Amino acid sequence: MSDFDVNSPFLYVLGAIVVIFCTAQSVFFLTKAWRQARALGIDKAALHRVVTSSAVFTIAPAVAILLGVIALSHALGLPLPWLRMNVLGAITFELPAAEMAAAAAGSSLSERITDARVFSTIAWVMTLGMMAPMIIAPIFLKKIQDGLVKVGAKNKRWGEIFMTALLLGMISAFLGMIFDRISEGIVGWIPVFVLMFSAVVMMILGTLHKKAKIAWLENYAMPLSMLSAMAISIPLTRWFG
């Protein structure tokens, strides 16, 4: 089924319904929290400071979300990435899930998806894959957390090593996708070059944060490194693609 419009008005309406519902939830709980705080006698000035600081600190993750929407919009249009990234998704999951689903369906995210079956497959994989943490977290997270606390209580050093190993294991799961195409020649090395450039930018920003005491970089280092990586990928793709 070809000639499927990934930017159809119907998809925008569906996405808007979900986003409006989630926004209404946020406004509802914000209002309830504000009233409860006032009932407890908390000063309005203090509440305004909390709201302002919270709003400022949401800008950094919002930039990362926007980058995810942009990265996926070329192939999947705007409605689906907008819905996924604004409600539940994260670029670290959405992009690999969409790429694997597209490859399994005989397509690629390098081009606009025009087959409704491929689009539906990608949407289902992204949705079902993200449901697993929602089920695992409330059932097993407490036990996992207790186990980590026990390891740290017995031996703090081993506790730190264990947490670092978990983080590196998660990162390694994504590295396979970066090095998957290096056998294709210089074109396959483009993701590796982009990764290395992003890592260098992150190290520079981390050094500036620690040495120059630039506090705001703590929250904006990741979005800035992502933007830098996306920027460098454009000339690299034109030169070697």
WONOR-V889978 format. One line per field, one symbol per residue. ss: DSSP state (~ for helix, > for strand, _ for the rest). burial: b if it has 24 or more other C-alpha atoms within 12 Angstrom, else e. A space follows every 50 residues. Layout:
# WONOR-V889978
ss: ???
burial: ???
This chain:
# WONOR-V889978
ss: ________~~~~~~~~~~~~~~~~~~~~~~~~~~~~~~~____~~~~~~~ ~~~~~~~~~~~~~~~~~~~~~~~~~~__~~~~~~~~~___~~~~~~~~~~ ~~~~___________~~~~~~~~~~~~~~~~~~~~~~~~~~~~~~~~~~~ ~~~~_~~~~~~~~~~~~~~~~~~~~~~~___~~~_~~~~~~~~~~~~~~~ ~~~~~~~~~~~_____~~~~~~~~~~~~~~~~~~~~~~~~_
burial: eeeeebbeeeeeeebeeebeeeeeeeeeeeeeeeeeeeeeeeeeeeeeee eeeeeeeeebbbbbbbbbbbbbbbbbbbbbbbbbbbbbbbbbbbbbbbbb bbeeeebbbeebbbbeebbbbbbebbbebbeeeeeeeeeeeeeeeeeeee eeeeeeeeeeeeeeeeeeeeeeeeeeeebeeeeeeeeebbbbbbbebbee bbeebbeeeeeeeeeebbbbbbbbbbbbbbebbeeeeeeee
